[in-house]
Structures are given as structure tokens and as C-alpha cells.
């Protein structure tokens, strides 16, 4: 809660003084008869009954899933969890502009992802006993929330026109407005389109009888990774020096005699990059997340890679003489 209040003050949308959390909540219309109302509980309380279910499927159909998770807590925490889940699942294109720093471009803009997630919690119908959902398929990512779209309107009306915003949960919308998580003028769909247009991402939506689904389309071709081109065409002299320093004769022998094509791609990627992650391996090799994890573990166990960090934030680096055990 305090972090949200600080962000709201930095955004210039809260300028009243307060000395206690209770006083601030009172000023924000979050307390009724001495108790937190449902909007405040949903926004700030970790033990409130709000959930998000996240799943990744192996194909473009709901058949075999490779990962499934369910989290509960405040919507601020669930938005962060959902955003990270999608960021870990999407492909990232790596571009070099001649400098040492690389530029990572996601297949789906992160700002658009967050906008959809925030709105999915802000505008859902909390009287419907259905969790928010994130579903990752090979060809799309769906974000679902319970609650119908305003009658007589479609998302295109908000993209192309200027209808007045519909607030199913006005106090919750206000709490999200203060720290600039949403705007109050129904401009969310316009911002999503602007972010997607910047990188050529496509989206769609489905208005269901008891819910709303926002769909980000995925394009495999646009995010194919050509490790050979990066090594031969885009390496600077400094990158070449880094490659020479990191590659030992022993590692070269392993690459030549024992490494698979997928392992070779990972090594080639690391010759021009500081680290690799599970999601990046999915991109450059085309394997599923579970397979990428097994591949990285095998290369780490074999002494080719070093691992830093815990679980979903873990990064893998190329080992050389200086850090070989």
C-alpha cells in the first residue's frame, strides 16, 4: 500500500498530507464503518480471495500443458506475477546496432501486456466466482477476466472513437488511477494499439457471455534467431576478443565432438552476450520451456555454463578458464 501511495504522490495525483495508513485510506474512501471496503481489500490485502491462473500449452490447442500455476493475493501483486509469467514465455528478438550493448525486442510489447493485465483486474466482475486467467499457446497469448464488456460497445469503439469510460468498480479504478496504473478516460485500448503498432504485433479480443478475452497473436517467423549471422556478420572486434577470452581449448573440443545443434546455438549466442535465460533459449532453439530448462541444466552440469540467480530469474553465463572449477 505504501509503495502505491508513494507512486501516486510522484505522479502528482495525491497531494494531501497524512500521518498514518488509516488516515490515508480514509481520504481514499477505502474505509466504511471502520473497516476496509472490498476495493481496498482487493487492491492491497495479500490474504484476500483474488486469484490468477496461468498455464502454458505445448501447441495451439488446450491439450497438453507444459506449465500450470495458480497464485492468490492482492491484485497489485498478481499483476506483477502475471506480467513476469508472460515476459518469461514470449520470444525476444536481439538486435545489434554496432555498439556492445544489445537491444532486446519482445514479440509483444511489455507496456501493452501490463495495460491488459491491469484492466483485466480493474474491470472484472468480482461477483462471478471465476479467476483471472493467462493462457500461453504457441500461436497466441490469452488474458481472460470474468465480466462482460459494456453493452452496446466493443473494444474497437474505444480504439477508433471516444466513448465515455465504463467503470464497473469505480473505487478500485480510482485507486489504480492515482499511481498511473490506468487512466480515467477510457484510453487503454488506444495505448495498447499504439504499443503493438510500434513493433508490428497483432491482437484480437473475444467477448464471451460471462467474460472477456484479450488475445495477443504470436508470429514465429518474425522472431527466428540466426546465430550464424550474429557470429559472422554482427560481431565487433571487442566481441571477438571476448569470445577468444572465454573459449578454452577444452570447451572447443566439447563443442566440436559432443555438442548438439541446440547447445551450439546457445554457445554461439553467449559469444556475443553476457548471459542467457530460459526464455531466450526457447527463442533461439525453438524448444519448449521445460526442454530449455533441462538443456541448460545439462550444460551447467557439464561445466559449459555457470548459473546465477534463483529459479525464474536465473541467468546462465559462458564459463572460461577463470571460472572453471
N, C-alpha and C positions, 0 to 999 in steps of 0.2 A: 504493500500500500504506500509506504513512504517513498519508494522509488517512483511510483506512478505520480504522486503529488509533486515530487521534485521535477519530473519531466514536464508536468503541466505548468509549473512555475517558469521553467526555462522556455516553454513555448509561449509564455505571456498570456495564458488563458485562465490562470488562477493568480490573483494578486491580493487576496485577503490574508490577513495575519492569523496565525493560530499557534497555540502553545502545546496542545495535546492532539492525539489522533482522534479522540472522541469529538473534540471541538471541530476539527476539520471535517469529519464525517457528518456532523450536524449541519455544517454550512453547505455540504454537498447533497443534502436531502437523502442521506443514507440511513438515518435513524428514525424509527417510528415507535413511539411509546417506550423509548429507552432501549430498543433492540434494533439490530441491523435488519434492513429490509432485504428482500431476495436479490435485488440488483447488486447490492454491496456484497452479499454472501457469494454470489456468482463471480463477481469481479475479483474479490480479494481472499476468500477463505479456501485454504487447501483441502479441508475436510468436507466441503460442500459437495453434493451429489451431482457433479457435472463430469462427463467422460468424453473421451475421444478414442475411437477405434481406428487402428492403422494396419493395413495389410498390403503385401506385395505379391502379385501373382506372376507365375512363370511366363505366361503368354498374354494374349489379348482377351482372354475369357476367364470367368470365375471358376476355374477348375483346380489347378494345383498352385497353392501359395508357397512362397519361399520364406515369408516372414509374416508374423501377426503379433500385434501388441495392443494393449488396452491400458490407458492412463486416466487417472481422475485427479481433480484438484481445481484450483482457480482457473478462470478462462485465460488470464494473462500467462500462466504457466503452460497451459495446454496449447496456446497459440505458439509459444516458443518451441514446445516439443514437436508440434505438427510441422512447423516451418523447417526445423532441423531434419525431421524424417524425410521430407520431400527433397531438401538440399542434398541429403546423402544418397537419394535414389536417382536423381536426374543426372544426365550426362553434362560434362563441362568441356567446351572446346578451348584448346590452348593456342594462343596466338603470340607470335614474337614480332616486335616492331623494330628490331635491330639493337635494342638495349638488352641488358642482362635480365631485367625484370620481365616476367611473362605476364600475359593478360589472360585471365580465365573468364570465359563467357558461358553462362548456363544456357541450356536449351529452353528453359522457361525463366523469365526474369524474376528474381527474388522479391522485388518490390510488389510485383503482381501476386505472387504466392501469398505474401503476408496480407495484402489487401483482401484477398478472397477469404483467407482464414479468419481475419478479424470480423469481417461482415458475416461469416457463417455462424459465429457465436453471437454477434450483436443482434441479428435479425431472426434467429431461430425461435420456434415456439416451444417454450420450456414446459408447457403443459402436456406435450406429446412425449411419451416415455421412449424416446429413441435417441441414441448417441449421435454425436457428430462423427463423420467418417472420412478417412483419407484412404483411397484405394489406388495403388500403383499398378498399372498394366504396361505391357511392352509398348503399346501404341498411344497411351493416354494416361493422365492422372485425374482422378475424380475427387472432388471435395463436396461432401453432402451435409446438409443440415435439415432438420425437421422444421416444417413450416412452409406454407405455400407462399408464392410470390403475390404481391398486391393485385387484387382482382382488377382486370381490365388493363393491366400494364405488363410489359415484357422488358427484359434487360436491354433490348435494342432501343426502347423508348428513352432509357437513361443514357445510352451511348450517343444517340442521334439527336435527342431533344433535351428539354429542361423541365421535366415534371417535378412537382414538389416531392421531397423525400417522404418515405413512409417509415414511421418508427414504431415497430411492434413493441419494443422495450425502451421507452423514452428515457428512463433514468439511466439504464445501462448504456444507451447510446451517448448520453451526456458525459458519463464517466469515461468513455472511450474517446470522446471528442476533446476533453481537456488536455490530455497528453499528446494529441495529434495522431492517435491510432486510427481515427476515422475523421471525416469531415461531416458537416451537418447539412450539406446542400445536395445530397444525392449524386455526388460526382465520382463515386468509387468505380463504377464501370468505365467511365471515361479514362480514369487514370490507369486502369488495368489494360485497356486497349492501347493507350499511348506507350506503356512499357513493353507490351508484346510487339507492337509495330516496330519498335527500335531494333529488334533482333529477328523479326520475321516469324515470331511464334504465333501459333493459331490457337483459338479457344472456341468453346461452344457451351451450351447450357441446356438443361433439361428440366422443365417444370413438371413435377410429379403431383399426384393428388394430395400427398401428405408431406411433401418435401421439395427441396430444390438442389440440383446438382450442377456444379460448375466443372467444366471439363477442359483441361489443358491438353491439346494434341501434341504428340511427340513424333519427331521425324528422325529416323535412323540415319538417312543419307547425309543430312546436314552436319552430323556430329561424328562422322567417321574419322578415325585418328590414323594418320600415316606416319608411323615412327621413322621410316626410312627418310622421308622428305625432311623431317626435322633434323635428323642427324647429319644429312649430307648438304642440305640447302640452307638451313637457318641457324647453324651453329656459328657463333663468333669465335675469334681466337681465344678469348678468355674461357668460353665454354669448352673449347677443345683442351685447353690446359687443365681445366677442372676434371675432364674426363680422363686425361692421362694420369693425373694425380690419384684418382680414385680407383682406377682399374689396375689390379695386380696381375702378374702372370698366372697365378693360381686361379684367379677369377676368370681370366680369359679362357683358360683351359676348360673350366667348368662350363662356360658359355658354349664353347665350341663342341664339346663332346657330350654333354649331358642335358643341356637346357632345351626345353620345349619352345615352340614358337611364341607362346604366350609369355613365358618367362623372359625370352629375349626382348619382347616388346617393352616389358617393364624395365629391364636394364637399360634399354635404349632411351626410354623416357627419362630415367633418372640421370642419364649422362648430361642432360640439359636442364634438369630441375632439381631443386633442393630436396623434395620429398614426393612421395606418392601416397594416396589414401585408397581405401577400399572402393569408394565411388569412382575415383579416377581409373582404377584397374578395370572396373566394369566397363568404362568407356573405351579404353584403349584396346581391350582384348575381346569385348563383346560377350563376356560371361555374366552369369547371374551373381547376385551379391554373395550368396553362400559359397559359390565356387571361388570367387575372388578372395574371400577370407581364407579358404583352405590353401589357395595358391600362395598368398602372402605368408601364411604360417609355415608352409613348406620351405619357401625361400629364406625365411628367417632362421628356421631350424638348421638349414644347410649352411648358414653363415654368409649368405649373399647380402642380406638386408639386416638393418638394425631397426628396432621398433621403439617409438617414443609416444607416451600418452596412454590413456585408458580407453578401451572399448571403442565407441563410435567416434572419438576424437583422435584415435591413434594414427600416427604418421610413420611411414617407413622410409628409411634413407639407405643409400648405397654404401656398403661397407668397403673400406680400403685398408691399407696396411696399418694406418694409425689407430684404427679401432677394431681390428681383428683380435679375437681372443685366442 
